[in-house]
Amino acid sequence: MSFRAALLSLIFSLTLTLSFAQPKPHNDIDIELPAYEEVNTQKVFATDPDSKICFIDFMEIDGYAKELVVKNEKGEIVKEAVLWELPDNTLYELVYDEFPKGNYTVILNTFSKTLTREIQVK
């Protein structure tokens, strides 16, 4: 057998060996997944004394704010805002003047979590 044939045979054997080799599962190992950090939304959301503005403190989010969605009682979206362009030290003001009376859900999406707050417009 020539050197070239032996080399091709070796490469072919290694390719077959590696392509059929499969890792075996380890059933006896406990894998602990990281837990998501619970965020105290009391620090993230605050309302002014007259209940006309909801303040959202981005510094309390521990991550970047991505999107704000406000839904009415019927689940209809009444406001959307893209937030990812704002700095992480922003104090966002959601003014209630543009909403009719009723109950709303404020949804703040970050890149890793979703935070919600119920508000009432009087």
ABEGO torsion letter per residue (X at the ends): XBAAAAAAAAAAAAAAAAAABBBBBBAABBBBBBBBBBBBAAAABBBBAAGABBBBBAAAAGEBBABBBBBBAAGBBABBBBAAABBAABBBBBBAAABBBEBBBBBBBBAABBBBBBBBBX
